[in-house]
Structure formats: C-alpha cells, structure tokens
Amino acid sequence: MLFLAGLALFVWSAASLGGNNFTILPDPRQGNTLSQRGIYRFLRHPMYTAVLLCGAAVSIAAPSLARWFALGVCAVVLVLKVRYEEALLTARHPDYPERMRRVARLVPGMW
C-alpha cells in the first residue's frame, strides 16, 4: 500500500506540474513557472516525497541493512537537492521565498 501511495503521489505530481516544468535535474528549465496547483498546493517537492515513500515501502517489505542504508543515502541526496533547487528557484522567482513560508517541502505539517 505504501508503494502504491508513492506511485500515486508521483503520478499526481507529474500531472500537477505542467508541461514545461518537468526535469530530472535540479536546475529549473528556461521559462518555467511555479506550479501551485494539485499536490503543489501542499508540498513543494512531492516527487521527492514519492521516491522516499516507494523506497520506504521496499525497505519495509524486504528489510535489509543495504536497503535501509540506500534509503538513508537517497534521503540525504534529496534533501541536498531540495536546498540547491530552492536556491535556484529563489534566484529565478522573487516570490518563491513567500511560497517557502507557506508550503511544506516534503512532509505536510512537518518539513
């Protein structure tokens, strides 16, 4: 169920993002816009949350030290990527800091 929730969140995120905004790189595309519809009303980085949910599901379903370690490394990399990406978005979109104050990064009500 957790894995399916992660997949559903990823699909919802992609659908909410808009055509010119999707990239696997942390650098925003030229001419991007700040998506504030769908899941992006509640989370700034829901695709990263989806990846972590799927990783947690795999680690819980078939636990091993290697899987938990990989999930931890993935979480650290994604947090670093979030910080880098948000610095770029702040430089490109002057209203992004206000959005940062209103919308959670990865977990609603927590962070």
N, C-alpha and C positions, 0 to 999 in steps of 0.2 A: 504493500500500500504506500509506503514511504517513497519507494522508487517511482511509482505511478504518479504520486503527488509532485515529485521533482520533474518528471516528464511533462505533466500538465502545466506546471508553472513555466517551464521553458517554452512551451508552445504559446501560452498566453502572453509571455514576454515578447516573443518574436512577433506575434500578431499586433501587440500594442505599440511596438517600437516605431513602426513606419518604415517605408522603403529605403530611404537614403541614410538611415541611421545605423543599420546593422554592419558591424565589422568585428572580426575576432581580435583585432588589435586594440590596444587601449587608446590610441590616437583617434579622436573623432574625425569623421570624414569631412571633407570640404562641403560647406553648405548644410551641415547637419542642423537639426532643430532639437530642442529639449522635449522629449516625449513626456507628456504629463497625463496621458490617458491610460485606461485599463489598469494593469497592475502597477504602472509607473506613478499612479497617484499615491501608492502606499510604500513603494520601495524604489530606491534609486538604481539598484543593481540586481534586479530579480533573476537574471540569468545566472549570476554567480551563486545566488541562493539555491537555484535549481540544481546546479552542479554539485553543491555541497550536500543537498538532500539526497541526490542519487548516490553519491559517494558514501554517505552515512548508511543508506539502505543496504548497499553491498557489504559494507563493513559489519553491519549487524547480522545480515543473513548468512554470511560465511566469514565469521570472525577469524582474523589472524593478525599477528603483530605487523606484518608487512602492509596489510590493507589499512589498518589504523594509522600507521606511520605515513603512508601515502596520502591519506585523507588530511592528516595534520599538515603535511608539506603543501598540499593543494590549498588548504585554508590560508596558510601564511602567504603563498604566492598570490592568491586572490585578494587578500587584504592589501598587500603591497600594490597590486594592480589597481585596486579601487583608489588608493591615495594618489597614485600617479595620474590616473584618468581624471579624477576630480580636480587636480591642479590644472590640467589641460582644459577641462570644461569651464573652470572659473576664468581662465585667461580668455577664452573664446566667448563666453556668455556672462556678461556682467551681473545678470540676475541669478546666476547659479548659487551663489552663497546663501541667498534667501531660501532657495529650494532646499539646500542642505540643512537649514534650520527647521524646516517643516516636515521633511520626508526622511524616513529611516534609510540607512544604507542597505543592510542585508536582512535584518530581522525587525519587523514592525514592533514598536514599543520598547525595543532594547538597544539596537545599534544600526 
